[in-house]
Amino acid sequence: MDEIHESLSFLSGDLIKKIEESSIIKKIPRGTEILREGQYVKVIPIVLDGLIKVFTRFSDKELLLYYIRPKESCIMSFASSLKNDPSRVFAITEEDSKVLLLPVEEVPLWIKKFPSINTLFYQQYNLRYSELLETINHVIFDKLDKRLFDYLTKKASLTGQNPLKISHRQIASELGTAREVISRVMKKLENEGLVIQHQNGIEIMIRL
């Protein structure tokens, strides 16, 4: 499985062999919920191709926390699985994805026997910590027009789409606000020449 070797090249050969023997690769269509809030984690995903978005929920509002890109994993799933706690987040594929699924019952054994696996999870902890701080800073300190524009440019960069085929309702859901608010702020960005709203998407008027 060359794609496993390519994505996990920093791990020892013996560990990669164990992963190949115990894990499965699954193709998951765009828009599939692969982890529910409150669900006990049975597998830890590593994205080989595609993109996954991870959310949290407060009351009736949802908030996008971070994206999982190729060669990355979901550290929240990892943490929940080690403690056997129900998941506090949920995850949805942003686009058609190919995912390596590690069985959680094997991971503690691998951690003891193959210390190189810690490299993977330390990297993910550092990455997600930085991204979560960035998300908190955006929510607390940035005005919504900046949050919205940063969100659009990041999504366009990650997906390679411009225009973005996305509704105001979906944007509102991912930013934890109301559709009417997004529509109003989107019009402000359009008046400033930062975006153009087409019938089939939102075009960002800068070079990504």
C-alpha positions in Angstrom: 0.0 0.0 0.0 2.2 2.8 -1.3 -0.1 5.5 -0.2 0.2 4.4 3.5 4.0 4.4 3.2 3.9 7.9 1.6 1.6 9.4 4.2 3.3 7.8 7.2 6.9 7.8 6.0 8.1 9.2 9.3 7.0 6.0 11.1 9.1 2.9 11.5 8.8 0.1 8.9 7.6 -2.4 11.5 4.8 -0.1 12.7 3.7 0.7 9.1 3.5 -3.1 8.6 1.3 -3.5 11.6 -0.9 -0.6 10.5 -1.3 -2.2 7.0 -2.3 -5.5 8.7 -4.8 -4.1 11.1 -6.3 -1.0 9.4 -8.6 -0.4 6.5 -8.8 2.2 3.8 -12.2 3.5 3.1 -13.5 5.9 0.4 -16.1 8.2 1.9 -18.4 10.5 -0.3 -18.6 14.2 0.2 -21.0 15.3 2.9 -20.8 12.1 5.0 -20.9 12.4 8.8 -18.1 10.1 9.9 -18.2 10.9 13.6 -21.2 11.9 15.7 -21.1 13.9 18.9 -21.6 11.5 21.8 -20.4 8.5 19.8 -17.7 6.3 21.2 -14.7 6.3 18.9 -13.9 2.9 17.3 -11.4 4.1 14.7 -9.0 6.9 14.3 -8.9 8.5 10.8 -5.9 9.5 8.9 -6.8 11.3 5.7 -4.9 10.0 2.6 -6.8 12.1 0.1 -9.6 14.6 0.4 -10.7 16.9 3.3 -12.7 16.5 6.5 -14.1 19.3 8.7 -14.5 19.0 12.5 -17.2 20.8 14.4 -18.4 21.4 18.0 -21.9 22.3 19.1 -23.1 24.8 21.7 -26.8 24.6 22.4 -28.3 25.0 19.0 -25.2 26.5 17.3 -22.4 24.7 15.5 -18.8 26.0 15.1 -16.2 24.8 12.6 -13.0 24.0 14.6 -10.6 22.8 12.0 -10.0 20.9 8.8 -8.2 17.5 8.5 -6.0 17.5 5.4 -4.1 14.7 3.7 -1.5 13.1 6.1 -3.3 14.5 9.1 -5.5 12.9 11.8 -8.2 13.9 14.2 -6.6 14.5 17.6 -10.0 14.8 19.3 -10.9 11.3 18.2 -7.5 10.1 19.4 -8.0 11.7 22.9 -11.6 10.4 23.2 -10.5 6.8 22.2 -7.6 6.7 24.8 -10.0 7.7 27.6 -12.9 5.7 26.2 -15.0 8.9 26.4 -17.8 9.8 24.0 -16.8 12.2 21.3 -17.3 16.0 22.0 -17.1 16.8 18.3 -18.6 15.7 15.0 -16.9 15.4 11.7 -18.1 15.6 8.1 -16.3 15.0 4.8 -15.9 18.3 2.9 -15.2 16.5 -0.3 -14.8 12.9 -1.5 -12.1 11.4 0.7 -9.9 8.4 1.1 -9.3 7.7 4.8 -7.1 5.2 6.7 -9.0 3.9 9.7 -6.8 2.8 12.7 -8.6 0.4 15.1 -8.6 2.1 18.6 -8.0 -1.2 20.4 -4.6 -1.5 18.7 -3.3 2.1 19.2 -2.4 1.8 22.9 -0.4 -1.4 22.1 1.4 0.4 19.2 2.2 3.4 21.5 4.0 1.0 23.9 5.8 -1.0 21.3 6.5 1.6 18.6 7.4 5.0 20.1 7.6 6.5 16.6 3.8 6.6 16.6 4.0 9.4 19.2 5.5 11.6 16.5 2.2 11.5 14.6 0.0 12.5 17.6 2.4 15.1 18.9 2.4 16.8 15.5 -1.4 16.7 15.5 -1.6 18.1 19.0 0.6 21.0 18.1 -1.2 21.7 14.9 -4.7 21.6 16.4 -3.7 23.6 19.4 -2.5 26.4 17.1 -5.7 26.1 15.0 -8.0 26.2 18.0 -6.3 29.3 19.4 -6.7 30.9 16.0 -10.4 30.0 16.0 -10.9 31.4 19.5 -9.1 34.6 18.5 -11.3 35.0 15.4 -14.5 34.5 17.4 -13.5 36.8 20.3 -11.6 39.6 18.6 -12.4 39.7 14.9 -15.5 41.4 13.4 -17.7 39.1 11.5 -16.8 40.6 8.1 -13.1 39.6 8.7 -14.1 36.2 10.0 -16.3 35.6 7.0 -13.7 36.7 4.5 -10.9 34.6 6.1 -13.2 31.6 6.2 -14.0 32.0 2.5 -10.4 32.4 1.4 -9.3 29.4 3.6 -12.0 27.2 2.2 -11.2 28.2 -1.4 -7.5 27.5 -0.8 -8.1 24.1 0.8 -10.7 22.9 -1.8 -9.2 24.5 -4.9 -12.6 26.0 -5.7 -13.3 29.6 -6.7 -16.2 30.3 -7.0 -17.2 28.3 -3.9 -20.4 26.4 -4.3 -21.7 27.1 -0.8 -25.0 28.5 0.6 -25.3 31.3 3.1 -27.1 28.8 5.4 -24.0 26.4 5.3 -21.7 29.3 6.0 -23.8 30.4 9.0 -23.8 26.9 10.4 -20.0 26.6 10.2 -19.4 30.1 11.7 -22.0 29.6 14.4 -24.3 32.5 13.4 -27.6 33.1 11.6 -28.1 32.9 7.9 -29.6 36.5 7.8 -26.4 37.8 9.4 -24.2 36.1 6.8 -26.4 37.5 4.0 -26.0 41.0 5.3 -22.2 40.7 5.8 -21.8 39.0 2.5 -23.4 42.0 0.8 -21.0 44.3 2.6 -18.0 42.3 1.3 -19.5 42.4 -2.2 -19.9 46.2 -2.0 -16.2 46.4 -1.0 -15.2 44.4 -4.1 -13.9 41.5 -2.1 -16.4 38.9 -3.4 -18.9 38.5 -6.2 -22.1 36.4 -5.5 -23.1 34.4 -8.5 -26.1 32.2 -8.9 -23.9 29.1 -8.6 -21.4 30.3 -6.0 -19.3 32.9 -4.3 -16.2 34.2 -6.1 -13.4 35.6 -4.1 -11.7 38.6 -5.8 -8.1 38.1 -4.7 -5.3 35.8 -5.8 -5.3 32.8 -3.5 
